[in-house]
Amino acid sequence: MRNVGASWLWAAALGVAGCGASDDGGESIPVAADAGLDADAAKSPEPGPDPDAAVAAPDAEAPAPDAAPEPDAAPPPPGLAVLGDGAHTVDAVDLKRIAGRLEGLDEPRDLGINPEAPEQLWILNQAQESMVVVFDHGEPGQRARKYRSRGGTHFMPRGAGLAFGQPGFMATVHEESEITQPTTPEDFMGPTLWPTDLELFDAGHASHLDMLHNSPDAVGIAWDTGNAYWVFDGYHRALARYDFGRDHGPGQEDHSDGEVLRYAEGEVGYVENVPSHLAFDAASKLLYVADTGNGRVAVLDTQTGRRGRPIFPNYDGGTQYHVNDADIRTLVDGLERPSGIALHDGVLFVGDNGTSKLYAYDLDGRLLDWLDLGSHVRAGGLMGIEVDAQGRVYVVDGVGDAVLRISAR
């Protein structure tokens, strides 16, 4: 099924509803019945009207007898409260700057709220191999801390996406296809598994729990189950499922129990320096994809496909193979550069990096509402998206080095 993203086929209305603190026709005219014709005109097979015939005034309009009544125009939808109820401007919402350079943001690309500690907002920087955690985010006493450490140039280089997993775990992916350590090749990079315990996490070699390989220029990640995550592999223009299996422990290097399945190779499009984020629906087993290079939101049915040839090279020694003929389809088309994506209560939020517009769709791809953030986020800036338990939407501005929170008024 293919639905144009800008289509106004509306669904049922949804009322969705430390560094210091941040501020920041024509008309038919009938001819009189008794017009009369002269004798010559009566012989004509296609007579014209008598010029002396009385013509009814325009205001004496009568509808054609067989004309169907014009249907009532569909009323405009109410939109979503969090996006301004159809107003489409930031004046209709509460927009708050949560974090910026003061908190340590440097080319941020993605963010996530720790499900075990929702007062923690984690923000992944592409620069400096670093992660910023904002504590009590949005509150007057919020504070922030930047994490970076030795070995980050390999385990967290050019961070592009993060995803919280099962309790105690989080994973990152990296837009990197260069050599990051002397003993490994250019195409070695892949996702890294981390602890969420901030007494252990340091964003470097010592605290990483596992790493799998051969998805360079990865620009999106979403948790599936256990220690399995979906990755947007920019280098191979593919979607890959990485299962770390049992983690190897902090700072270790046994990757032999990992499993990598590569789907839809060549069917998604990578755009350099623009994340292609993912959202996984555990109930339906559908993976929603911000397919940046193809200007669409795609859906991968992860229950489809058949096992193909092994992946080569296999740097880890575990099970790795291609999955052929999986069902991937277009849900929303006609976007410029979709980047951020988040699924919350049956609503799919999508940020267009090219236009600075934030869209909301139902799961059939029907547009519900949209918000123009162009007055606050320059084109090229809109990236990661997160939604909290209250339905407030957080967005990354990767150009302005900021995180903004959008709430209903």
HUGITA-V977267 format. One line per field, one symbol per residue. psi: psi as a letter, one per 30 degrees, with the letter a starting at -180 (. if undefined). Layout:
psi: ???
This chain:
psi: kjkkegkhjklkkkhh.kgllkd.glkkjkkkeiekkleeeffkfiklkkfgkkkklefhkklkfgkkkklkkkkklfakefgghgeglffgljkkjelaeefgkjhkfllkkjffiffkjkkkkelghlkkkkkhkfleglllkkkllkfffefhkhkfklkkblkflllllkikglkflfgllegfkalkkllfjffekggaeefkflkllhilhkglkkkdlbhkkkkjjeeghlkkjjjfbklflkgagjgfglkkkjlhkgflkkkkgjkillkkjeefhkjkkjiefghlklkkjfflllkallkkljfffakklkjlgljklkeklgldikdkkkkjhgkjkkkjfffhkklkllgggkkellkjgfffjlkffjclkkkaffgkkkkkjfeghlkkkklk.
